[in-house]
């Protein structure tokens, strides 16, 4: 059942997916949506199913601008402020926190990973640059993350594919575009393996 969280930028909506028989959960994974999309995106749902099967609680967060019915995303600083307020509200002592999201949500997760106390970041379709404008790189946001990171990107994504580096794994889904609707089984397998490594979980 979705519930609302008050933030300095308005109400955010949180949809919780709880694992069976895990109280408390083995970890908490908080996911954000893309700038123009919602928390029902196919890749977000695929990741959610994978995490829940591993005993991880997943919280999919809708930013206040979407809850208020607006389509255009608010400035980055406002997104980050709302996101950090949600993280503070949902954190559970002793439960490892992982953060992530798709596209804009992945950027927010990267920018706030340190301040939010995350121990890992999952990026789906991280937008390395605007389409056709590789000179306007957003990679510094990703490069600033100091905890283990998994990036999943489509080989045909016009927003680019992040490079691998120390502490960052990159899965390239052949033939997929920015929507990451192709080969979700591969995505689930990669994310499941990464989550297992980060929090030491095994399937039931």
N, C-alpha and C positions, 0 to 999 in steps of 0.2 A: 504494500500500500504506500503510495507516494506521500510525503509529508513536506511541510514548508520549514525553511530555516531563515531567520531574519539576518540580514547582512547590512552593512552600511550603504549598500547600493540597492536595497530593496529585497524582496523575498526571493529566495532560490528554492527550487523544488528538487527533492531528493527521492529517487526511486531505489529502494533497497531490495537486493536479491540475496537471500540468506541460504547458506548451506544447511543440509539436513544433519541433525545430530552434532552440530559444532557450537558449543556454548562455553566460553567465547569462541569466535572463529579463529582459525590459525593465523589469519592476516586480514587486513582491510585494504581493498582496492577501490580507490575513488577515481571515477572517470568523467571527463568533460566532453561535450559535443563540439561539432564544427560550428563555424560562424553562422552559416545559414541553415544548419540541420539540427536535428534533435537527438535524444538519447535512444531512439529506436533504430539508429543506423545499423545496417547488417553487421559491420565489423565490430561495433560495440556490443551487439547482442551475442555474437560468436565468442568474443573474449569473456563476456559475463558468464556464459554457460561453462566455459572451460574453467574459470576461476572457482565457480560455485562447486563444480565437481571435485575440486581439490580442497574443499573445506574453507574457502576464502569468501568472506562477505564482500559483495560488490555494491557500491553506491554510485548510481549514475546521476549526475548533477546538471540541472538546467539552470543556466545563468539568469539573473533577475530580469534582464531585458527581454528574454523569451517568455518568462512567466508573465510579464506585463503585456505581452502580445506584440512586442516590437520585433521587426525582422532584422534591422541593422544592429550589428554588434556595437557595444559601447567601447570606449578607448581601453587600451591594454591595461592601464593602471587601475581602472575601475573593475575590469574582469578579474584581475589579480586580487584586489581587495575583497571582492565578494567570495572568491574561491578560498582564500585563506580563512575567512570567517566561517565558511562551511567546514573546512578541515578542523578548525578549533572546536566546532560544535559536535563533530562526529567522532573525534579521536577517542580511543579507548586505551587506558593505561595498560601497558604490557602487551598490546596487540600490534605487531609490525604494520606500518603504514606504507602502502605503495600508491603512487598516483599516476595518472595518464589521461589519455583522451585521443580524439582524432582531430587532425588539422589544427584549427585555432585552439581547441582544447588541449592538444599536445603542447602548444606553445605556452599556454598558461601554466600547465604542469611543470614544464622546464623552468620557467622564470621563477616559480615559487617553491621549487623542490627543497631548497635549503631552509627557507623560512618556515615551511610547513612540516619539516622534520621527516621527510620521506626517505625511505631506504632503497627505493628503486623507482624508475620512471619508465612507463610504457607509452611509446609514441606510435600512433597509427596515422599514416599519411602526413607526417610532419612536413609543413610547407616550407621548403628550403628557400624559396624565392617566389615572387609573383610569376605567373606564366609569361614566358618570353622576356623576363627581366632578371637574368642570373646575376647581374651586377648589384641588385638590391637584396643581398643575402640576409637571411634570418638565422643562419647557422650559429652566430655568436650566442644566441639563446640556448641552443642545444649544446654547444661546446662548453657552456658555463656549468653544466650539470656535473656534479662530482660523485654521484652515486651510480651504481650499475643501471644501464639503460638498454632497452630493446626498441629498435625502430623497425616498423613494418611498412614497406613502401611498394607501390606498383611500378613495374618497369616502364610503363607508359604515362606515369604521372607528370603532367606539365609543370607541377610545382617542384619537381626535382626529387632526387634520391639522396639521402644523407650518406656521407662516407663513413666507413668503419674507422674506429680509433680505439685506443685503450679504454676499456670500461664500457664500450658501446658495441652492441651486436646489431647487425642490420640484416633483415630478411627481405629480399626482393621477390615479389610475386610476379612471375613472368606474365605479361599480357594484361595485367591489371592497371586501372587508371586511378585517379585520386579517390574514387568512391570505395575502392577495395572490396568489391563484391565478388571478385573472382577467386576461386580456390580457397574458400574459407576453411576447408579442412586442413590445408597447409598452415594457415594462419593459426588455427587452434592448436595444432601440434607444436608449433614454434613457441607460442605464448605459454602453453602448458609446461614445456621444458624449462623455459626461462623462469616462470613462477616457482617451479619446484626447486630450482637452484637458489632463488632468492630467499625463500622462507622455509626450505626443507620439508615441503609437503609431499605426500604421496596420495594417489587416488584411493578411494575406499573400495 
